[in-house]
Amino acid sequence: MSRRAYVMPLMMVFLAALAALGTVFTNRLSVDLLARRDGEVRAQALWLARSALDAGVSGRRAVTTPLGDAVVVVQGSPGHREVRVVLGGAEASITEHPHTERFTLAP
């Protein structure tokens, strides 16, 4: 066989391996970006809930954030309030006494 007969299959294997690596890298990057967005939603929702609890607001309020519109609901009496924040389909809740913080992502 001539020398050129070996070069073509070798080039095809190299290009296939390069394509596979590119696919793996792209999938990994997209998963990292989604995880980062979820972390930002969590931080923003819990921050809104803590702020509402500290400020002593009551009732229901709509808040516009860089991550979307959030609904903040404060219920209960002073000392025993509960704050729920819905942002981007996720929900954060904080209770004042006993102090608990919860966050759940939308399915």
N, C-alpha and C positions, 0 to 999 in steps of 0.2 A: 504494500500500500504506500501511497505517496505521503509526504509529510503533511500536506493540506488536509488529508482525510482525518487526521487526529485533531487538528485545530478547530474544526467546526463543532464536533461534539463537546470539546472542552469549553468552547465559548458558550454553548447552549447551557451547559451545567453551571457555569459561572453566572450567567444571566438569570437562571432559575433561582439559584441561591441568593442572589442580590434581590430579586423580587420577593422571595420569602422573608428575608430580613427586613425589607421595607414594610411588608404587611405587619409583621410582629411589632415593629417600632410604632407604626401608625395606631394599631390597636392599643398598645400600652399608653401612648400619649393621650388618646381619647378617654381611657379609663381614668388616668390621672386628672384630666380636666374636669370630668364629672365628679370625682371625689373632692376636688378643690371647691367646686360650686356648692356641693352639699355642705362642706365645712363652712363656707361663707354664709349660707342660709341659716345654719345652726347658730353661728355666732351672732348674726343680726337678730334672729328671733329671740334668743335668750337675752341679748342686750336690751331689746325693746321691753321684754317682760320685766327685767330688773329695774329699768328706768321707770316704768309705770308704777311698780311697787314702791320704789324710793320716793317718787313724786307725790304719791298719795292720790292719784287720779282715780275716778270711779266711772263705771258705765262702759260704753262701747265706743271705740274710736277707730277711724280709718287713717292709716299712716302710709305715706308714699316713701319708699326707700329705693336705692339704686337697684335692688334685686326684685322689685315689684311692689305691689300694694299689699299692705299687711292690715289685719284686723286685730285690734287689741281689746280684750274684754276683761274687765276687773270686776270681781264679784266678792261679796262677803263684807263683814264689818271690820273696822280697824283692829289690827292685831291678828285677824284670822282671814285675811284676804287671799284670794286665788286669782292669778293672772294667766290668761290663755292668749297666745299669739298664733295666728295662722298666717303663714308667709310662704308663697310658692307651693301650696299644697301640704307643707310640713306644719307641724304644730309643736309649740313649746309651751310648757306650763310651769308655773312656780307657785308654791304655796308658802304663806308667811309663817304659819305656826302649825305644825312643825315645818321647818324649812326643807323643802324638796324642790328639785329642778328636774324636769323631764323634757325630752325632745324625741319626736317620732317623725320619720320621713314618710312622705306619701308613697303608697305602694306603686 
